[in-house]
């Protein structure tokens, strides 16, 4: 049986007294991060023997897009090397930014969790409210309007 090649980007939050930023992108404090990584490295092979954990800290933000494929250090083509990718970190929260574009590129043939298309849609508050309301999820009333200068 072919193993599922999984990589993760779950950076530790090195400075818990500082806000989460691109320089401090982790949400999990460093001490807890060490426990998480140990838990995953101990449990994952036993609980999910069909999963081969390729890398715990594959920083996709340092990759490049070339001909609709994502490449990282040593010219590793992530689209061909991975079956699944999980990320949990601060990235640029604006549509059409390279972080989201990189995740979309990877998701063309790799399962990406958190889905970059869903993530991008959730960033747009108007569209997020519309989607929630259309699916019967209670949301506050909302409206959109333009403010004309002068």
N, C-alpha and C positions, 0 to 999 in steps of 0.2 A: 504494500500500500504506500502510495506517495504521501509524504508528510506535507502538511500545510506550512509554508514558510511565513512566519509572522515577525514583524518588527514593530517597535513602539517608540514613541517620543513622549516621555514623561519626565521632563527635567525636574530636579529638586528645586525648591524655593530656598536659595542660599541665604538670603537676607529677609527673615520673617518680619523684621521691624521696618522694612521698606515695602513700598507698594509693588504689586506685580507689574512688571514692565517688560519690554523686549530684552533688556539686559538681565532681568530677573524674572524669566518667563514661567517658572514653576508655580503651581498652586499648592503642592504638597511640601510641607517643611522638610528640610534635609534629614532630620532624625527619623521621621515617619517614612520618608522616601526609602531610606536604607532598609527599614522593616518590610516595606512593600516589595522591593526588589528581591529581598531574601525569600519572602513568602512565595513570590511568583517563580523564582528559580527552583525552590524546593517542591512546590505543589504542581506547577504546570506540567512537568514531564510525567508525573504520576497520574494526575487527574485527566490529562489530555495527551496521551502518548502520540497521537497523530499530528501534534503541533511541534514544529521545530522553531524555537525562538532564536531568530537570527541576530537581533540587536535590541537592547533595552533603551538605548539613547540615540536613535537614528535621527539626527537633527535635520529634518527635511528643509528647514529654512535656509540651510547652507547649500542646497542643491541648485541645479540649473535645468531649465527645460531646453531640450534640443530635439527638433523634429517630432514634437508631440510625445516625447518620453522624458522621464525624470532621471537625471544622473546626479550622483553624489561622489564623494572622494574615490580616487582610483578608477574613475570612469565606470563606476558600478551603475548599471541600468536598473533602477528600482522597479520599473514596470515589468521587467523580465525576471528579476531576482525574488520578488515577493508575491505571495498570494493574498496577504492581509496586512493592514497597517493600522495601528491604533495611536491616536495622539490626544494628549491632554496638556495643553500649555497655552499661554497667551500668544496670539498671533494678531496680525493687523486686522482690525475689525471694519474694514471698508470694502465694499464690492470692487471687484476687478483689481485687487492688490496681488502682488506676486505670491504671497503665502497661500491665498485661496486658489490662485491659478495653478500653483504647484500641486496642491492636493487634488484639484479637479483633474489635472493631467495624470496623476497616479491612479485616480479612481476609474480611469477609462477601462482598465482591465485588472484592477486590484481592489479588493474590498477595503474601503477606507472608513474607519469609525473614529470619529464623528464625520458623518457625510458632509463634504464641503458644500454641496448644493443646498442641503437643508440648513447648514450653518449660515450660509450667505443669505438665504431667504429670511431666516430668523433675525438677521441684523437690520432688516428693513421693517421698521415698526408698523408702517401702514399695511404692507403686504402680510406681515405676521398676524396682525389683528384680523385682516380679511380672511386669511386661511383658517384661523381658529374659529371665527364666527360662522364661516361656511360649513364647518364641520361640527357645529352644534356645541362648541365649547364656550361657556359664558365668558364674555369679556366686557370691559367698560365700554360705554358708547364712545365713539370717536368720530372725528371729522377732519378733513384736510382742506387747507385753503392757502392761497398765495397772499403775501403781503407785498404790496407795490410801494417802492420807495417814493418819498416826497409827498 
